[in-house]
Amino acid sequence: MIYLNCAATSLMRPPCVAQAVSQALTSLGSSSRGTSTRDLMAARGAYGCRVEMAALLGSSHPDRVIFAANATQALNTAIFGLVRAGDRVVTTVMEHNSVLRPLYALERQRGIDLAIVGLDDDGLLDYEQLERVVEGARLVCCTHASNLTGDVVDIERVARIAHAAGALLLVDASQTAGAYPVNMEAVGADVLCFTGHKALMGPTGTGGLIANPRIDIEPLLFGGTGVFSDQKDQPIAWPEHLEAGTLNGHGLAGLTQSASFIRAQGVDAIHKRLAALRAHFVAGLAQIPGITVYGSNACDHVATVALNLAGCESSALADALAWRYDIATRAGLHCAPLMHRALGTQGAGSVRFSFGYYTTQEEVDAALAALSELAAEDSDDAGSAR
């Protein structure tokens, strides 16, 4: 199978990831819940993962790395923990439902004032509109890159706009962490959320957030932390403040190894290679009649491309690629309904091709050949009908 659905989950992972998970499953005890050698190993392993993630994503404060089951849980933790009743919050049409749905819930539950920024004439985030609507906002929630088109947002510019208005900036780095340079302190993000199972090539069930030390976030989950057990409230000390329950020790062991592997390869080098694959794919698509590629040409990209073939439903195209050519893609709305609406594809959606660390040019060429054959068949069918 040719797996081109890496924006959803990485299928291939460095061998060291599985090895670390397997070893942890049979060797680690419970972090912060015992003083045996194996329990201390679990605690040290969790801290080691905090150090790796902080180094990879540009934070000098490993103690402010909070683990969650995925980016969705991390985003919910940050959003519900930062936003108060009646606050003004600004987000964008580029967001995933893991941002949009918590904000819609807060509209209902806390009466927040929600503003959603659209795209400009070049298909970029409308930064001028952001400047107009951000006044009085407590929080700006913005993706680093669209999970649909791969378009990368100028997050440093977003941070300047947000901070000039006195707002905090929450960045969803689900599509960039591991595949595109991310430095939360350099760009000015106050909170950055990540998931382990996409470009980070870690296990599913891993993710988290990193918060600026000056930011306080109210807990989303309450329960055991292994420390301060006599208190009625969650401990105020981080990371226990936001980490109720036993950590996913074996998952974090795998994530530590994947982050270390990526740092050793160099994120800049990974991005350069993936950008070349994407450019090769887009250039090939331009030679295929009936193909429409979505997104802007005026920005950088992660290795994700959304397209449609004229006269063919996106689901039918994805099925043909899967069953006839053994090429895995993803069709539909990709949990990004507002972006599809902005692109005019909200009906049947589009087909998303997304490349990862292990994707080869031969696989990209095979996808182009398959699309070319399908486009030719569609053209022949249309001619016969006429």
Buried (B, 14 or more C-beta within 10 A) or exposed (E): EBBBBBBBBBBEBBEBBEEBBEBBEEBBBBBBBBEEEEBBBBBEBBBBBBBBBBBBBBBEBBBBBBBBBBBBBBBBBBBBBBBEEEBBBBBBBBBBBBBBBBBEBBEEEBEBBBBBBBBBEEBBBBBEBBBEBBEEBBBBBBBBBBBBBBBBBBBEBBBBBBBEBEBBBBBBBBBBBBBBBBBBBEBBBBBBBBBBBBBBBBBBBBBBBBBBEEBEBEBBEEEEBBEEEEEEEBBEEBBBBBBBEBBBBBBBBBBBBBBBBBEEBEBEEBBEBBBEBBEBBBEBBEEBEBBBBBBBEEBBBBBBBBBBBEBBBBEBBBBBBBEEBEBBBBBBBBBBBBBBBBBEBEEBBBBBBBBBBBBEEEBBEBBBEBBBBBBEEBBEEEEEEE
